[in-house]
Amino acid sequence: MTRSLSSLSLIGILRKSVRIFVANILLFVGLALLPGLADLAGKMASAHPSEYAETSTLHSLLFFLSYLLSFVVWVIGIVLQAYCAGAICIATARILTEGKVTIGSALSAVNPRAIRLIWVSLMQALFGSWPLWICLILVVPITLQMDLLHGWGDWIVYGLVIVFGVIPTVTLVLRYLLATSACVIENISSYSSIERSIHLGRDSRWKIFWVFLLSIGPAAAISIALQWEIERHLSSLLFFVHYPIAFRVVDKLPDVVFGLVSIPFLYILLTLLYLQLLEQKDGISCSDVLNGALTPPKPLLYDDEEPGPWDDAIYSEPEVNEDSIGIPWSMFGAKDAVLNFEDETEPEEQIPPPHKEQKA
C-alpha cells in the first residue's frame, strides 16, 4: 500500500486520509478524546471566583487554587495533545503496513517516545511562534495609545501584526509540522525530528500549507461560528449567569466535538505526506522505516560473560627471567596474575671441608 504514496497528488492524499479515518473512526476519535476532554476541563477550570467579592482568607485561597488548577490542567492538556498526536501518527503508519491497530497498541507504541514528543511539541511552539510574540511585544504599547488615535489607527496596528507577526509565524510553523511523524516513526530524538521535518518539507511548503488549511480550516470556521452564536444567545440567560462553569462547558463543546475529527484528520494527512516525501527523497517505504531502516545500529557492549573480539587471540605466558619485575599482566588482556620477585640472592653453596684421615 505504501508504494503508491509517492505517485499520489494532494487530492489523492486527501482521499486516502478520508478512507483511513472512516475505516478506523473509533480508533482515531478515541485517541483524540483525551486531549479534547483535557481542553474541556481547562475551560471549566477558567471559571475563577469573582474578584469583586468580599475579601476573606477563604476567598483568597479559592482564588489562588482556581488559577493553580487552571495552570495544571493546561499543562496536562499540552502533554496529552503531544502524546495522542504521536499515537495517531504511529497508528496511521501501522495501518498502512499491518492493517489492524487498537487504541492500546497505539498508545503502547508511543510510551517509550512520550518525553521526546513533549519536547517536539514545545520546540514547534517555540521555534514557530517567536515572530508573533516579538511583534505583539512591540505593538502592545501602540495599542494602549489607541484611544488617542482615530480613523485608520486600528487597521495600521492589525496590518503590522499580520505582516510582521502572523505571516512569518505561519511560515515557520510549516517547517516543523512533520516533526511529530518523524519522531514516532523513525524513533529519533526531538532535535533530529525538527531537522528531519525541515529537510523533507524544504520543497513542499505549499503542499504542507494546503494540508494544514484543509484539515483545520473548515472545522475551525464552523466551531468559531457556533461559539459566537452560543455566546450571543446564552450569555443573557439567568441560569448561565449564576453557573459560569455550565456556560463554559456549552461554549467549549463545539470546539471539542469538531476537534475529534479535525485533529486526527490533520495528523493522518501529515503522516501520509511525511511517508510520501520520505519515499520520494530517500527511497524508503513505511515498512522499512518501521523495521528500523533509518535507525543507526547500537554499539555492542562486551563483558567477561559475552564473547569479545579478543577471544581468538593467542595467549602466551610471559617470559620470566632474572630481569622480570612485578607486572599486572591483566591490563594487557592476559590472566589476572602479578609476578612479584624479592630482591634476594641465593646463598652460596657451601663446600664441605675435606675429610681428615684418622690416625691409627
C-alpha positions as CSV (number, residue, x, y, z in Angstrom):
1,M,0.0,0.0,0.0
2,T,2.8,2.4,0.8
3,R,4.5,2.1,-2.6
4,S,1.7,4.1,-4.3
5,L,2.2,7.1,-1.9
6,S,5.0,8.6,-4.0
7,S,2.7,9.0,-7.0
8,L,-0.3,10.5,-5.1
9,S,-1.2,14.1,-5.7
10,L,-2.6,16.3,-2.9
11,I,-6.2,15.2,-3.8
12,G,-5.1,11.6,-3.7
13,I,-3.6,12.1,-0.2
14,L,-6.8,13.7,0.9
15,R,-8.9,10.8,-0.4
16,K,-6.7,8.2,1.2
17,S,-6.8,10.1,4.5
18,V,-10.6,10.1,4.4
19,R,-10.7,6.4,3.7
20,I,-8.3,5.6,6.6
21,F,-10.2,7.8,9.0
22,V,-13.6,6.4,8.1
23,A,-12.4,2.8,8.2
24,N,-10.9,3.4,11.7
25,I,-13.1,6.1,13.1
26,L,-13.5,4.7,16.6
27,L,-9.7,4.4,16.9
28,F,-8.9,7.9,15.9
29,V,-11.9,9.5,17.8
30,G,-10.8,7.6,20.9
31,L,-7.2,8.8,20.6
32,A,-8.4,12.4,20.1
33,L,-10.9,12.2,23.0
34,L,-8.2,12.5,25.7
35,P,-6.8,15.9,24.7
36,G,-10.4,17.1,24.0
37,L,-11.5,16.2,27.5
38,A,-8.4,18.0,28.9
39,D,-9.3,21.0,26.8
40,L,-12.8,21.0,28.2
41,A,-11.6,20.6,31.7
42,G,-9.3,23.6,31.2
43,K,-12.2,25.7,30.0
44,M,-14.2,24.7,33.2
45,A,-11.2,25.5,35.4
46,S,-11.0,29.0,33.9
47,A,-14.2,29.9,35.9
48,H,-12.4,31.8,38.7
49,P,-14.1,33.3,41.7
50,S,-15.2,36.9,41.3
51,E,-12.5,39.5,42.1
52,Y,-15.1,41.9,43.4
53,A,-16.5,39.6,46.1
54,E,-15.9,40.3,49.7
55,T,-12.3,39.6,50.5
56,S,-11.5,36.9,53.1
57,T,-8.9,34.3,53.7
58,L,-11.1,31.6,52.2
59,H,-11.9,33.7,49.1
60,S,-8.2,34.4,48.5
61,L,-7.3,30.8,48.9
62,L,-10.0,29.7,46.5
63,F,-8.9,32.4,44.0
64,F,-5.3,31.1,44.1
65,L,-6.3,27.5,43.8
66,S,-8.5,28.2,40.9
67,Y,-5.7,29.7,38.9
68,L,-3.4,26.9,40.0
69,L,-5.9,24.3,38.8
70,S,-6.2,26.1,35.5
71,F,-2.5,26.0,35.0
72,V,-2.2,22.3,35.9
73,V,-5.0,21.4,33.6
74,W,-3.4,23.5,30.8
75,V,-0.1,21.6,31.2
76,I,-1.9,18.2,31.2
77,G,-3.7,19.3,28.0
78,I,-0.3,20.1,26.3
79,V,1.1,16.7,27.4
80,L,-1.9,14.7,26.2
81,Q,-2.0,16.7,22.9
82,A,1.5,15.7,22.1
83,Y,1.1,12.1,23.3
84,C,-2.1,11.5,21.3
85,A,-0.7,13.2,18.2
86,G,2.2,10.7,18.2
87,A,-0.3,7.9,18.7
88,I,-2.3,9.0,15.7
89,C,0.8,9.1,13.6
90,I,2.1,5.7,14.6
91,A,-1.4,4.2,14.2
92,T,-1.6,5.6,10.6
93,A,1.8,4.1,9.7
94,R,0.9,0.7,11.1
95,I,-2.5,0.7,9.4
96,L,-0.7,1.0,6.1
97,T,1.5,-2.0,6.9
98,E,-0.3,-4.2,9.3
99,G,-3.9,-3.3,8.7
100,K,-5.2,-3.5,12.3
101,V,-4.4,-1.2,15.2
102,T,-6.1,-0.7,18.6
103,I,-6.1,2.3,20.9
104,G,-4.0,0.3,23.4
105,S,-1.4,-0.8,20.9
106,A,-1.0,2.7,19.5
107,L,-0.6,4.2,23.0
108,S,1.8,1.5,24.0
109,A,4.0,2.1,20.9
110,V,4.2,5.8,21.9
111,N,5.1,5.2,25.6
112,P,8.9,5.0,25.0
113,R,8.8,8.2,23.0
114,A,6.5,10.3,25.2
115,I,9.2,12.6,26.6
116,R,10.6,13.2,23.1
117,L,7.1,14.0,21.8
118,I,6.6,16.6,24.5
119,W,9.9,18.2,23.6
120,V,9.0,18.2,19.9
121,S,5.7,19.9,20.8
122,L,7.5,22.6,22.8
123,M,10.1,23.1,20.2
124,Q,7.5,23.5,17.5
125,A,5.7,26.2,19.6
126,L,9.0,27.9,20.5
127,F,10.6,27.9,17.1
128,G,7.4,28.7,15.2
129,S,5.8,31.5,17.2
130,W,8.7,33.8,18.2
131,P,8.0,36.3,15.4
132,L,4.4,36.7,16.6
133,W,5.5,37.2,20.3
134,I,8.1,39.8,19.4
135,C,5.6,41.6,17.2
136,L,3.0,41.7,20.0
137,I,5.5,43.0,22.5
138,L,6.4,45.8,20.1
139,V,2.8,46.6,19.1
140,V,1.1,46.4,22.6
141,P,2.5,49.8,23.7
142,I,1.0,51.3,20.5
143,T,-2.4,49.6,21.1
144,L,-2.5,51.1,24.6
145,Q,-2.5,54.5,23.0
146,M,-5.2,53.7,20.5
147,D,-7.7,55.9,22.5
148,L,-5.8,58.9,21.3
149,L,-5.9,57.8,17.6
150,H,-8.8,57.9,15.3
151,G,-9.6,56.6,11.8
152,W,-7.1,54.2,10.4
153,G,-5.1,53.7,13.6
154,D,-6.6,50.3,14.4
155,W,-6.1,49.0,10.9
156,I,-2.5,50.0,10.9
157,V,-1.8,48.1,14.1
158,Y,-3.6,45.0,12.7
159,G,-1.7,45.2,9.5
160,L,1.6,45.4,11.3
161,V,0.7,42.3,13.4
162,I,-0.3,40.3,10.3
163,V,2.6,41.3,8.1
164,F,5.4,41.0,10.8
165,G,3.8,38.5,13.1
166,V,1.3,36.2,11.6
167,I,2.8,35.5,8.2
168,P,6.4,34.7,9.5
169,T,4.8,32.5,12.2
170,V,2.8,30.5,9.7
171,T,5.9,30.1,7.5
172,L,8.0,28.8,10.4
173,V,5.2,26.5,11.7
174,L,5.0,24.8,8.3
175,R,8.7,23.9,8.6
176,Y,8.1,21.9,11.7
177,L,4.8,20.2,11.2
178,L,6.3,16.9,10.1
179,A,8.5,16.6,13.2
180,T,5.9,14.6,15.2
181,S,5.6,11.9,12.5
182,A,9.4,11.7,12.2
183,C,9.8,11.3,15.9
184,V,7.5,8.4,16.4
185,I,8.0,6.6,13.1
186,E,11.8,6.9,12.8
187,N,12.2,6.8,16.6
188,I,14.8,9.6,16.7
189,S,15.4,12.5,19.1
190,S,13.5,15.7,19.3
191,Y,16.1,17.9,17.6
192,S,16.7,15.3,14.9
193,S,12.9,15.3,14.3
194,I,12.9,19.0,13.7
195,E,15.9,18.7,11.3
196,R,14.1,15.9,9.5
197,S,11.0,17.9,9.1
198,I,12.9,20.8,7.6
199,H,14.8,18.5,5.3
200,L,11.7,16.6,4.0
201,G,9.5,19.7,3.6
202,R,12.0,22.0,2.0
203,D,10.4,21.9,-1.4
204,S,6.9,21.1,-0.3
205,R,5.9,24.1,1.8
206,W,2.7,24.9,-0.2
207,K,1.6,21.3,-0.1
208,I,2.0,21.3,3.7
209,F,0.2,24.6,3.9
210,W,-2.8,23.2,2.0
211,V,-2.8,20.0,4.1
212,F,-2.9,22.1,7.3
213,L,-5.6,24.5,5.9
214,L,-7.9,21.9,4.5
215,S,-7.8,19.8,7.7
216,I,-8.1,22.6,10.3
217,G,-9.8,25.4,8.4
218,P,-13.4,24.1,7.9
219,A,-13.7,22.7,11.4
220,A,-12.2,25.9,13.0
221,A,-14.6,28.2,11.0
222,I,-17.7,26.2,12.0
223,S,-16.6,26.0,15.6
224,I,-15.9,29.7,15.8
225,A,-19.3,30.5,14.3
226,L,-21.1,28.2,16.7
227,Q,-19.3,29.6,19.7
228,W,-20.2,33.1,18.6
229,E,-23.9,32.1,18.4
230,I,-23.7,30.4,21.8
231,E,-22.2,33.4,23.5
232,R,-24.7,35.8,21.9
233,H,-27.8,33.8,22.9
234,L,-26.8,32.1,26.2
235,S,-24.8,34.8,27.9
236,S,-28.0,36.7,28.8
237,L,-29.8,33.7,30.3
238,L,-30.0,33.9,34.1
239,F,-29.1,30.2,34.6
240,F,-25.7,30.7,32.9
241,V,-25.1,33.9,34.7
242,H,-25.3,32.1,38.1
243,Y,-23.5,29.0,36.8
244,P,-20.5,30.1,34.7
245,I,-19.0,26.7,34.6
246,A,-22.0,25.3,32.8
247,F,-21.8,28.2,30.3
248,R,-18.1,27.4,29.6
249,V,-18.9,23.8,29.0
250,V,-21.6,24.6,26.5
251,D,-19.3,27.3,24.9
252,K,-16.4,24.9,24.5
253,L,-18.4,21.8,23.4
254,P,-18.4,22.6,19.7
255,D,-14.7,23.1,19.7
256,V,-14.2,19.7,21.4
257,V,-16.6,17.9,19.1
258,F,-15.0,19.3,15.9
259,G,-11.5,18.6,17.3
260,L,-12.4,14.9,17.4
261,V,-12.5,15.0,13.6
262,S,-10.0,17.7,12.7
263,I,-7.1,16.7,14.9
264,P,-6.9,13.1,13.8
265,F,-7.5,14.1,10.1
266,L,-4.6,16.6,10.3
267,Y,-2.1,14.1,11.7
268,I,-3.3,11.4,9.3
269,L,-2.6,13.8,6.4
270,L,0.7,14.8,7.8
271,T,1.8,11.2,8.3
272,L,0.9,10.3,4.7
273,L,2.6,13.4,3.4
274,Y,5.7,12.6,5.5
275,L,5.8,9.0,4.2
276,Q,5.4,10.2,0.6
277,L,8.3,12.7,0.9
278,L,10.4,10.1,2.6
279,E,9.9,7.7,-0.2
280,Q,10.4,10.3,-2.9
281,K,13.6,11.8,-1.4
282,D,15.2,8.9,0.4
283,G,13.6,5.9,-1.4
284,I,12.5,4.3,1.9
285,S,9.0,2.9,2.4
286,C,6.9,2.9,5.5
287,S,7.5,-0.8,6.3
288,D,11.3,-0.2,6.0
289,V,11.1,2.7,8.5
290,L,9.1,0.7,11.0
291,N,11.6,-2.1,10.7
292,G,14.4,0.3,11.7
293,A,16.0,1.0,8.3
294,L,16.8,4.6,9.4
295,T,17.8,3.7,13.0
296,P,21.6,3.6,13.5
297,P,22.8,0.3,15.0
298,K,23.6,0.4,18.6
299,P,27.2,-0.4,19.6
300,L,27.8,-3.8,21.1
301,L,28.9,-3.9,24.7
302,Y,31.2,-6.7,25.8
303,D,31.8,-8.0,29.2
304,D,33.5,-11.0,30.7
305,E,30.5,-13.3,30.1
306,E,29.9,-12.5,26.5
307,P,32.2,-13.3,23.6
308,G,34.5,-10.5,22.6
309,P,37.0,-9.7,19.7
310,W,39.9,-10.9,21.8
311,D,38.7,-14.5,22.2
312,D,40.7,-15.7,19.2
313,A,43.9,-14.1,20.3
314,I,46.7,-16.5,21.2
315,Y,47.7,-16.3,24.8
316,S,51.3,-16.9,25.8
317,E,52.8,-16.9,29.2
318,P,55.1,-14.0,29.9
319,E,58.7,-14.9,30.0
320,V,60.2,-14.9,33.5
321,N,63.9,-14.5,33.9
322,E,66.3,-12.7,36.2
323,D,65.2,-9.2,34.9
324,S,61.4,-9.8,35.5
325,I,59.6,-7.3,37.7
326,G,56.1,-7.1,39.2
327,I,53.7,-6.5,36.2
328,P,49.9,-6.7,36.3
329,W,49.5,-8.8,33.2
330,S,45.7,-8.5,33.3
331,M,45.9,-4.9,31.9
332,F,47.2,-6.4,28.6
333,G,44.3,-8.9,28.4
334,A,46.0,-11.9,29.8
335,K,45.4,-13.7,33.0
336,D,44.9,-11.9,36.3
337,A,48.4,-12.6,37.7
338,V,51.1,-10.4,39.3
339,L,54.6,-11.5,39.3
340,N,56.4,-10.5,42.4
341,F,60.1,-11.3,42.9
342,E,62.0,-10.5,46.0
343,D,65.4,-8.9,45.5
344,E,67.3,-11.6,47.3
345,T,70.4,-13.6,46.4
346,E,70.5,-17.3,46.9
347,P,73.1,-18.4,49.4
348,E,76.3,-19.7,48.0
349,E,76.7,-23.4,48.1
350,Q,78.9,-24.5,51.0
351,I,81.6,-26.9,50.1
352,P,82.1,-29.4,52.9
353,P,85.6,-29.5,54.4
354,P,87.9,-32.2,53.3
355,H,87.7,-35.4,55.2
356,K,90.7,-35.9,57.5
357,E,92.0,-39.4,58.0
358,Q,92.1,-40.6,61.4
359,K,95.4,-41.8,62.8
360,A,95.8,-45.4,63.5
